[in-house]
Amino acid sequence: MHISSKKRTTIALLIDWLNTPYHMEILSGVADYSEESDINLICIAGGRLKAPSEWERNRNVLFDFVNGERIDGLVIAASSLANYAGNSELENLLEQFRDIPMVNIGEDLLNIPAVLLDNESGIREIMKHMVEYHGYKKIAFISGLSVNTEAIARLKAYKDMLSYYGLPFNPDFVYEGNFSINSGKEAIKELLDVRKVEVDAIVSANDYMALGIIDELQMRGKIASGIIPITGYDDISESKSAKLTTVRQPTRTQAYIAAKLLHKKISGEEIPRITKMPTEIIVRESCGCYSTGISSSITTNHSLKEDVPFNKSKNLIIDKIAQTNILVADWDKEWIIAHARILIDCLIKELEHDKTVSFLPEWNRTIQEYYKKNENISNLHILLSILRRNIIPYIKSREKLEEAEDLFQEARIILGDVLQKTGLFGKILETSKLELLNDFGARLTSTFNLEEQFDIIYSELSSLGIKSCFISLYNFPENPLKEARLIFGFQDKVRLNLPEEGIAYPSKEIIPSEYLYNNRRFTYILENMFHRTSQLGFIIIEYGPKDDRMYEIIRTKINDSIMGTIMFQKIQRQADNLEQLVRERTSELYNTNARLNIEIQERRMAEEKLRKSEERFREMALFLPSVIVETDVSLKILFLNKAGHELLAIGDEDIKKGISFLDFIVEEERSRALECAEKTLHNERTSFSEFRIQKKDGTKITFLTKTAPLYRESIIEGIRWNAIDIKPLILTVLEPGESFFKNYPFTQREKSIINYIIQGYKNKEIASVMFIQEGTVKDHITSIFSKVGVKNREEFFEKLQGYQVKRFGYNSFIFSVLSTLLKD
């Protein structure tokens, strides 16, 4: 992947997609560090490996764009990429990038440095709360896919805690989901409808499945009445409004630290192989707790430190807060430390009953200032937890400890109220943004003109706060990496002036070199465009607004509209070509029709002449000495002249009943007759054919036959057979004179056999009429051919032809035809 010069470090984030708060938290963390450190970032949203959906597998092609020549390092969102395929498939992918520095998020693979979550402790705290605080015993568990390492760890922690509390493990209480909302719904259907288990509570391995469980149970009326308590894991933004008890994992911080470690590794610094991030239980109402201020403190026992007075421990507390890594990722550390000092001072004075200051008003001011910094206010929950965790152990007095807990509780309630109000405002803003995005999609699909669509994309994305966008199509979709064509772009909100055909360039560069940034850093999101199994191209959007779903929505809207336009234009071109072809064909058909009308008139006249000719022919043929037979296409006799009636001994009544001409031809010669008929019906030219016809009395006559098709309105509807008994003809025309025999020393028997050969007799027939064996006939014929100097009947007739032509001057062609018909 060719991005920019080596003057500025460029890293890439390999992730499956950006359609959830979890994924956006990963991007935000890596982007925050990249911005702070002035390095470039490419987010490659290439889909999960071996995903069940064809559309998602199509995205995997983007991982082939990674090129170590220009990409200095990779942050791998390993746990989500391997969600379906498992770690072995992900390892195969990462092997391709072995020469590039890497850091994994969520999975320990191939000895690559990794930033991992303490998955086990989060589930342990949830189970502890559910068992100790609520007394639940029959707890179901909705896990992730069995190939996912985080899912395996969370399921193991669930089993370990059951064992710790002496509760039996029931496999019917465990359902394997896939971390999606829908799998949470399916879990309830399986547990309640199929397995019909009764549970006290359900622990889900992530928030999305928990939200699916809540939705399905609400449909069944089992949430409003508090029948089945639910917990999740992740603490995504939707979990707050759902009042979901969950485990907060510092996803954004985890990604931030991964980027920081990668940057150090690129710079040649030593980094730890494994970095583990702590998790924190967030208690809300879904587990059965009904106070909005309840936090993880309800299950925590504190040992009081008697040796250090609380009012003298401030510096120790501040030092501990300063050493907490979780601050580094999301916040201005100096700001946090400064406000932590103020809050600790206020808390100390309030516990000492100094009325001049108050902890809660100062907490309010901290919230307001943090909000003005345009930061995520929910992060202040973490600050409050850190303050409480580091302050409580230094309070010696039980009375002051209770006062402090009350203050922290009220502080959480205040923060919860603010979050609720800002959440409502955020929902209004989100609704407004969704309306803008929906309007964007509607405008895109209102036209099938690419230039008009590009105008809409430029206008709408700029108004959404996106600085740069590039759209490229593959010139060879079957080989996406070969070449792409930049067809649209704007940079720093300035529209690129591109030629109509676009700019061709190697796909792996993702942007033509003339449009690369050299004077400022960038964070790009690379998304694929496709239609079913067909690759289309890719979109590059510069990361700006930190919106959970905006980038995927934009990709989908642009993908669908451009794909629709390309298909429409293709259909339009086909329609235009078809219209032109129709015009050409119409002209051809008009001319052809005119010619056909003339031909039809001429043919009708010819057919009329033919009909009259046939009538005259039948009148003449009736009394001809040759046999005239007319049959239909199935060879049923339609007409016989007088000679035919006498020969076959049948009358007109017999013909009306339907008699086949084939029945009168000797059986061994019917195949030749059928072959002759087939050629005639296909209007192929036929020569004279020899058939033997068997009369009613059993005698056989050899006929020389010529066939012709019978037409009715230009369609062949039958065959005319013109047959003549050839033996008398042969005897009178072809029998050689005595002068021929004088040339060769033939015996009298050999002369007789020659006459039979000329008359068309077969060897067996000659043997019959001469009362000798067929073998004897063959011996005589061999002797005849030897004396004449020929090898077979064909050469014998050629010899005889030469003699007759020389003697009589007969037409050699007629003779040749007759002799060919008579050869064995």
N, C-alpha and C positions, 0 to 999 in steps of 0.2 A: 504494500500500500504506500504509494508515493504521496506524501502530504506537504511537506515543507522542507526547507533546508535544515541542516543539523545545528544551526545556531541556537534553536530553542528545542528543548526536550519535548518529545511527543509520546504520549502513552495512549493506550486503547483500553476501553472497558468492554469485555465480551459478556453480553447479557442476553436473555431470551427475548424479552419485550419490555415495554414501558407502560403497561396498562393497569398497574396496581400501585397503591401507595408504597408497598414494600419495595418494588422495583425502582420507583422514583426516589425513594430514600437512598438506595444504593447509588444511583446516578448523582443525587445531590451531594452525598458525602465525597465522592471522587471528584466531582466538579468543584466543590468548595476548596479542596486542597489544591487542585490544579490552578485555580484562580489565584489563591494566596501565593503559590510558588511560581507563578508566571510560566506555566508549562501548558502545552497544547493537549487537548483530550478529544479522542474520537470514541463515541459510544456506538458500538456495533450491535444492534438488536437483531440477532440471527436466529431466534426461535430455539425451543428446547430440542435436544437431540432425540431422534426417533419418536417424535410426538405423534399421537394417534391421528391428528388432523393433517390432511394433505397440505392445506394452506400454510400451516406452521412449519412443516418439513421443508417447504419451498424456501423458507427464509434462511436455512442453513448455508446456502451458497455464499452468504456474506462473510462467513468465517474464512473462506478461501481468499478473501481480499487482504488478509494480514500478511505483511511483508516486512521481514526484519531489517531491510535496508533503510527503511524510513520510520518504522515504529520502534521506539526504544524500549518499551516494556508493556506488559499486559496485566491488567487486573481482571481476574476471572470470577464471575458470579457463579461459582461452581455448583452450589447446592440447587439452584433453580435450573441451570442448564442440564443437569443430570437427573432431574426429577423423574423422567420416564425411562431414560436409557440406562441409568445406573452409572457408577463410577468408571467401570471398565471402558465404556464407550467414550466418556469424557477424556479418559487418559489417552485413548487413541488419538483424539483431536489434539490434545495438548502436546503429544509427542512431536507433532508437526512444527511446534513453536519452541522446541527445546533450546534453540540457540538464542531465544529472546528472554530477558529477565521476566519472571512472572511472580505474582502473589495471588493466592486463592482466597476467596471469601466463602466460608462455611464448610469446606471440605479439605481434608488432609490427603493430598494425592502426590505421588511421584517425588516425594521429598521436596516439593515446592513450598516455600514459606507460606503460611496460612494464618488468617485471622479468624478464629473460631468463636462460637458462642458457647457459654456453659449451659448447654441444653438440659442436662440432667438436673441441675440445681433449680431451674425454673419450674420444671414439672414436680420436683420434690416439694417446693414451697406451696404450689397449688394443691397437691395431694395433702400436705400437712394442714393447710387451711380447711380443706373440705372434710377431713377426718376429725381433726382436733377441735376446730372451732364450730363446725356444723354437725358433726357426728354422723356423716354419711358413711355407709358401709358398702352398699352395692353400687359401685361407681363404674360406669362404662367408659371406654376409651376409643376415640376416633383417631386412628393413626394416619400417617402419610404412606406413600408407596413403600413397599419393603426394600426397594433398591436404593432408597434415599437415606444417606447416613444420618441426617438430622432426625428423620422420622424414626429410624432404628434406635437412636439414643433416647428419644423422648418416650418411646414404648418401653424401653428397658427401665427407665426411671419410674414409670408407672408400675411396672411389675415389682421393682425393688421396694417401692413404698407400700404396696399391698403386703409384701412379705414382712416389712418392718413393723406394720401394725397388726400382723397376724390375720390378715384378711385373705380368703381363698381367691386364687386366680381362676376366673371363668372365661374360657376362650370365646364363649357366646357373647360376652360383654365387649369384645374387641371387634371393630370394623375397620378394614383397610380402605381409606379414601385416597385422594390424590391432591389434597391441599386446595381444592376448588370449592366454591359455594355449592355447586350442584351435588358434589360427593357428600356434603353434609346432609343435604336433603335425602339422598339415597340411603345414608346411614340410618336415619330414623325409620324409613320404610322397611329396611332390613331388620332392625332391632325390634321394632314394635309390631310390624305386620307379619313378618316371616318367622323370625325366631321367637317372637312373643315373650320377650324377657321383661321383667319388672326391675327398674333401676331407681336408685335414690338420686343420682346425679350423673352428668355426662361431662367428661374432660376431653376437650378437642386439642389436637396437636398443632392447630393454627387457628387464627381468627376467622379466616374465610369459611372454613368448614363449620365453625361455631355459628357464624351468621346464617349459614344455610340451615343448620339445625334449628335455630331460633325461628327462622321463617317458616319451616315445615311445621314446627310445633305450634306456632301461632295460628296456622291454618287449621290445626286440630283443637285449638282452644286450650292448650296445655301450658302456655307461658303466662298469660294474664292471671291465671289462678295460682301460679307459682308451683305447679306440680313437679316439673323437672328442672332443677338448677343446671346451669351451663357455665363452663369456663373455656377460654381460648388461649392463644399464645401468639404474640407479636405486638399487640397494642397498636393496630393500624388506626387511621383517623376515624373510620366508621364505627370502631369499637366503643368510642366515647358516647356517641348518640345512642348506641344500642345498650349502653350501660353494662357492657360486658366485662366481667372479671377476667383478667388475662395476665400474661407475663410480658412485661415490656423488655424487648431486646433492642439495644442501641444500634439499630441497623445503619443509620447515617454515620454514626461514629465509627462503626466497624469498617464501613467503606472508606471513610476518611483516613483511618489508620492504615488500611491496606494500600491506599495511594501513597501515603507518606513513606511506608516501608519500601514500596516499589521504587520511589524516587531515590531513596538512600541506596538501594541495591544498584540502581543504574549508575549512581555516583561512585560506586566502589566501596561503600561502607558495609560493615558487617551488620546483619539484621537477625533477629531471633527466628528460629524455624517455626515455632508456634507461638501465637499471641492469643490469649483467651480473654473474651469480653464477659463481664458479669451481666446478669439479668435481674429484673426486679418485679415482684408480684404487684399488680395493680388491682385492688379490690373495689368492685362496683356492686351493682344490685343483682346481676344475673345469677350469682352463686347462692343467693338467699340473704345477703346483707342488704339492709334497707337504708343505711345512712350514707349520704353522698360524700361524707368526709372520711369514711373508714379507709385506712391505708394498711400497708403491710405491718404497721406497728402492732396490730392486734394479736399477732402470734409471736412477737419478739420479746424475749426476756433480757433485761439489761442488768449487768453487774456494775454496781456503782464504784467509781474510783474515789476512794476516800482520801488519797494522799495529795491530791492537787485541788485547791479551792477553785470553784467554778469561775469566780470573777478574775482569777489570775491565769486562766487557761486559754484565753482568747488566742494568743499567738500560736499555741500548739494546735488549736482547732484550725486556724487559718492555714498553717503549714500543711496539715492533712488535706484540707480542701485543695490547696495549690498543687499537691502531689496527685490528685485524682485525675487520671488520664481522660476521663469522660468529658472533662471541660474543654479539652483542646479542640475537639472536632467542630462543634457547632457554635461556640460562643467566643466573644471577646474576653479573653481570660482576665485581663486587667480590670475590665468593667465588673466581671463577676466577683473577683476577689474584693474589690472596693465595696461593692454592695453587701457582700457577705460580712465584711467588718462592721458596716453600719448596722446590719440586722442583728449581729451578735451583741453589739453594744446596747441596742434597744432592748433585746431580750434580757440581758443581764440586769439592766436598770429596772425593767418592769418587774422582774422576779424579786428585785430588792425593794419593790414598792416605791420607785422613783416616779412621781406623777408627771414629771416634765416631758417625758418621752413615752412612746407606746410602740410596741412591736408591730401590731396589726396595721396602723396607719402607714408606717414605714414600708411594710410589705405591699400595701396598696400602691404607694408611690413607685416601688420597684417594678411592679407589674405594669404600670402606666409607662414608665420610661422604656421598659423592654418592648412594649407594644410599639412605641414610637420608633424604635430601632428596626421595625419591620421584621422582627424575629418571631419564631414559633413559640407562642406563650406557653404551650403545653410543656416545653422544656423546663419551665420553672418548677414543675413537679419534681424534676430530678434535683434541682438546686435545693428545694425544701427537704427532700429525702436526705441529701448529703449533709445539710445543716443539722437535721435532727439526729442522724446516725452518729455525727461527730460531737454533738453537744450533750445529748442525754447521758452518756457514760460519765460526764464530769459533774453532774448534779448530785450532791450528796443527800440533800433533804428530800424525803418522800413527798412532803407537801409541795415543794418547789417542782419536783418531778411531775406531779399531777398537773400543776399549773402550766408547766412547759408543754405537756402533752395536749392540754386543752388549747393552748395558743397555736400549736402546730395543726391541730384539728381544725380550728377556725380559719387558719391561713389556707388550708386545703379547700375549705368550703368557699372562701372568698375567690380563690383561684378558679374553682369549679364554676362559680357564678359568672365570672368574667369569660371563661372558656365557652360557657353556654351562650352568652350574649354575642361574643365574637364568632362563635360557631354559627349562630343564626345569621349574622351579617355575612359570614363566609358562604353560607348556603345561598344567600341572595346573590352574592357575587358569582358563585359557581353556576347558579341558574342562569344568570345573565350571560356568562361566558358560554354555557351550553347552547343558549339561544343563538349567540353569535356563530358558534361552530355549526349548528344545524342550518342557519341561514347561509353560511358559507357553502355547505354541501348542496343545499337547494339551488343556489346560484350557479354552482359548477355544473350541475346536471341539467340546467335549463338551456344549455347550448351544446352543440356538437362541433363547435369551432375552437380549435386548439388555441389560437391567438386570443380569443375572447376569454377562454378559461385561464390563460396565463395572466391576463389583466386582472381577473378576479383573485387569483392566488396572490399576486403581488400586492393588491390593495388590502385584502383581508389579513394576510399574514403580517404585513407591516403594522396594521392597526392592532394586532394581538401582541405586539412587542417583539416580534421575531425580526432580527437584523438581516439575516442572510438565508437564502434557500437556493438549492440547485436541483434540477431534475434532469436525469440522463436516461436514455433508452439503450438497450443492448442492440448492437448492429447484428450480432449473431446469437439469438436467444438460446440456440442449442449449445453454444459455447460462450457463456456470459463473460468469462475472464478475458476473452480475446480483445474485444473493442466495444466502447460505448460512445454515445453521441450526446453531448450536452445540448438540450433543446430549450431550456429556460433557466434563468437565474437572476437573483438580485443580491447585492452585496452591500452591507452597511446601508440598507434600504434604498440603494440606487439600482435601477433596472439595468441588466446587462444588454448591450446591443449585439445580438447574435445573428449570424446569417440564417436564412430561412431553413437551410438544410441542417443547421446546428454545427457543432465542432466535434470532430471525431478524435478520440484519444484512447490510450490503453485503460481498460476498466479499472485495473488495480490502483491507478492514480486517483480515482474517485472524483477529482476535479482537474480540469486542464491546468497546466503549469502557469499559464498567464493570469489565472485568477486566484493564485495562492496568496495567502497573507505572508508577508515578510516583516511587516512592521508592528504587528500586534498579535497577541495570542488568540486562540479560538477554542470553543468547545462545540464540536459537531455531533449530531445524531445521524447515523446512517441506517436507513430503513429500506427494505426491499419492496419492489413492485412486481406483481405477478397476477396471473389469472389461471386458477386451477393448477395444472402441472406446467403451464407455460410461463417462462421467465419473461419479464417485461423490461425492467430497468431498476433504478434505485433513486431515492430522494435523500438529500442532505439538508438538514435543518439546523441552524445555529441555535444552541441551547440558550434560552432566555427565561421566560416565565416558568416558575417552579410549580407547574400544574400537573396533577396526578395523571390525567388521561389525555391531555390536549394533543401531545405529539402523535400518539397512536391514532387518535381521531382524525388529525390532519392527514396522516399517511393514508388512512383508509379512504377518506373523501377524495384525495388527489388520485390515488390508485384507481378507484372505481370510475371516476369521471374520465381520466385519460384512457383507461382501458375501454370504456364505453365509446369514447370518441374514435379511437383507433378502429374498433369493430364497426362503428357506424360508417366511417370513411371507407373501410374495406368493402362493406356492403354497398355503399354508394358507388364506388368504382365498379364493382361487379354489376350493379344495376345499369350504370352508364354504358359499360361494355356490352351488356345484354341488349340494351336499347339500340345501340349502334348495330349490333349483330342482327337484331330483329328487322331494323330498317333495310340492311343489306339483304337479308333473307327474304323479306317481303318483296323487294325489287326482283330478286332472282325468281321467287315463286310466281310473281306476276308474269315475267317473261316465259317461265317454264309452263305456266298455265295456258298462255297464249299458244305456245308450241304444241302443248298437249291437245288443246281444242282442235287445232289443225290436224294433228295425228289421229285424234279420235274420229274426226270426219272421214279422213282418208281410210282409217281402219274399218269403219262401218261400211264404207263403200267396198273395200276389199273383202270384208266378211260377207257382204251381200253377194258379191261375185263368187266367193268361195262356196256359199250355200247353194247357189244355183249350179255351180260347177259340180258340187258333190251330188246334187240331185241328178244331174246329167250323168255323172260318173256311175252312180248306183244303177241308173237305167241301163247304161252300157255294160257295167260290171255284172249285171244279173245273168247275162248270157255268155260271158267270157269263159274260155276253157280253164284259165287259172282260177285258183281258189281265193276269194276275197272274204276276209273276216274282219268285222268291226267289234271291238270290246270296250267296256268302260275301264276305269283305272284299276278295278279289282279283277279284271280279265274275264268278266261275265260277258257272254256273247250278246251283242245287240243286233247284228245284221249278218246274214250269210247270202252269198249269191247262189245261183243254181248249182254250180260245180261244188260249192261247199256243202250244200244240203245233201247232194248225192254222195259225196265223199264220206261225210260224217254220219249220214243216215239219220238226220234229225229234221223236225219240221218247225214251223213258226210257233206252234203251241209249246213245244219243248223250250224254245228260246224265251218265251214269256215266263216260264217257270223259273228261269235263272240257271243257266248251265255255264260252267267255267271252261274256257278254251284250254286251260292248263290240263284239264282231265283227259284231253285227247292226245297230249304229248307224252311220249314214253317217259317213264319215271326218271331214268338216269339222265335225261336231257332237259328236265324241267328247270334246273338251276340256271342253265344257259338261257332258257327262254325268259325266266324272271329277270336275269341281268339285262337282257335286250330290252325288256319292257321298262325296266327302271331307267335306263338311258333315254329311251324314247319319251317317257313322262317328264324327264328333266330337260327335254329338248336338246339332247346331245346327238351329234351325228352318229348314225349306225351304219354298219356295212351289211352285206348279205349274210344271213345266218342259215345254218342247216339244222333242221329238226326232223325227227321221225315221228310221224303221226300214226296212231294205232286206230284202225277202223273198228266198227262194231263186231265184225267177224274175226277180229284178232290179227289180221294181217297188218304189216307195217309198211308205210310209204315214206321215203326220204323226200322232204320238201326243201327247196331253196326259198327262203323267206326274206322279204324286205318290209320294214315297219315304218310308219309315219304317224305323228301325233294328230289327234282330232281336236279341233278348236271349237269352242262355243263362246263368243264374245271375248275373244283374246285369252281365254283360259283353256288349258289342255284338259279335256274331259274324257279322253279315251285314246285308243290305238287302232290303226288300220293295218291289218296283216295281209300282205299280197304274197301268196305262196304258189310255187309251181313244182310239179313232180320232176326232179332233176335226172332221174335215171334214164328215161328215154332221151332227154336232151344230151346227156353225157355220151350215151351210146352212139347218137347220130353225129355229135359234134367233135367229141374228144377221142373216140376210139381210133388208135393208130392203124395205119394200113400195114400190109404185109411187108412193104419195104422197110418199115421200122424193125420188124422182127428179124429180117435178114441180116441186119447189122450186128445182131447178138445171138449167140448160140443158146437160145432158150429151148427148153423141152416143151412138149405139148401141154403138160400140166402147168408149167410156169406161165405159158401164154394165157391159159384159162384164168389163172390167179391174177395176172395183170389186168384182164378185162374186168374182173370183179373189183379190183382196187380202184379202177377208173370210175366204176359205177357207184363207189362210195361204201362198199361192203367193209365191215370190220373183220378182223381176223377170225373171230368166233363164228360170224355169219358165213364166211367163206368155207370154214371147216364143216358147217352144217349142210350147206348146199352141195358140197363136193364129197361128203361122207368120209372125211378124214379127220385126224386128230388136229387140234389147234396148234400143238407144237410142231406138227408136220408143216402146217401153213407157214409158221414163223420161219422154219428152216428154208422153205422154198423162197420166201420173200428175201431172206438174207442172201440166198444165191442170186436172185434177180438183181438186188442192189449191187452185189459184187461184180456181176457181169456188166452192168450199165456204168459202174464206177461212181455210185452214190452211197450215202450213208443212211438216208431215211426217206420217207415219202415226200417230204418237202423238196429235197434235192431231185428226187425222181420226177416229180411234176415239172420242175424247172427244166430238166433234161427233155421231157416230153414236149414242154412248151416250145423250147427251141426248135425241136424237130418239126412241130406243126406249123409254127410261124414261117419257118424256112420253106416248108412244103406248100402251105395254103395261103400264107399272108394274113392269117386271122389276127384280129386285134389282141395284142399280148396282154393288155390290161384286163380285158374280160376273161381271158384264159387264166390269168393270175388270180383273179377273184375266185373263179370257180375252183381252181386247184387248191387254193388256201382253205376253202370251205371243206374240201374233201380229205385233207390230211388228218392222220389219226391223232 
